[in-house]
């Protein structure tokens, strides 16, 4: 259970903030129902490029089939065929909320491009502090 305090400010009022909290505020009880579920899955993960040393556009879709909204944090770790790390790309979008029943597609851009070869791309999607999803993609240049 959580409480929220709402303060009401009369228009044109010259009342101090402290007085407002005492005379024009109320506590609201927020009930959090039992059985909240965060049923989240990575639906798609792909990359598009036009060639060697050309920008790469990574996109992935995340589906929320739970009954509450979720916020995600995502990154892509890229390694070469020898397993050596090439670079990491983080999702910089601050608005990552996914409402129940929806799928959202996110895009990460890499402007540097890559040499010819095959690269292993590991997408890591974190949902809160408790759940992590992994998806893999092989990028061939």
Secondary structure, DSSP 8 states (H G I E B T S, - for coil): -EEEEEE---TT----HHHHHHHSEEEEEE---S-----EEEEEEEEEESSTTS-EEEEEEEEE-SSS-EEEEEEEEEE-TTS-EEEEEE---S--EE-TT-EEEEEEEESS---SSEEEEEEEEEETTTEEEEEEEEEE-
